[in-house]
Amino acid sequence: MKTNSKINWKTAGIISSVLIIAVSILFLKGCEKADIPQVKNMINSNENSDASASSNLDNVAKQSPFLMLTIDHSAARTGMPDYRVELNTHGEVFFNGRRNTAYAGVKRFKVSNEIVVAISNQFTAGNFLELENLPPTPDLPLVTTSFRSSINSDIFSKIDYGQPKSEKLIQLRQYAENMLELASLINKGKNIDDVKENSNQIAQ
């Protein structure tokens, strides 16, 4: 009887070990299967990240337009171009050449939705809202750049005077002006890209 009981205990121990191993294997397989959809979702979200940024403005374009971007460039006492540009989410552009511009007066034209999306994405990626406003600098061209990311958001304005401290802001507004192909309207013997150089010379 004692021998049989010992055999039964050994058998029970072996069976228990086998069951534990089997349950562990099933648990691990279940975890792997559960992880697969998560991985697929992560891949899909990465693939769709670029498309989602564009789809936002694509949807906005089907709604009532709102003013997305404004660039107001004064000449001060520098003789630089003095103009205002407005862009709404339907791609409608308003240009007003006030002084020292190749085109004097108001001109309206339209750009593609792709250009609107590209400008919006560039301003968002460039952290426009985080850029610093510089204090007033006498006799230098005051440039106010305003951007609104959505119809439900406020419009934010940033000011620069064409100086090196505002390099990121200058790059953003020049990107927008290049995308809108404003060079032929603005330039009059001087290039708008020369504003920073001229401002530095005046500051000295």
Buried (B, 14 or more C-beta within 10 A) or exposed (E): EEEEEEEEEEEEEEEEEEEEEEEEEEEEEEEEEEEEEEEEEEEEEEEEEEEEBBEBBBEBBEEEBBBBBBBBBBBBEBBBBBBBBBBBBBBBBBBBBBEBBBBBEEEEEEBEBEBBBBBBBBBBEBEBEEBEEBEEBEEBBBBBBBBBBEEEEEEBEBBBBBBEEBEBBBEBBBBBBEBBEBEEBBBBEBEBBEBBEBBEEBEE
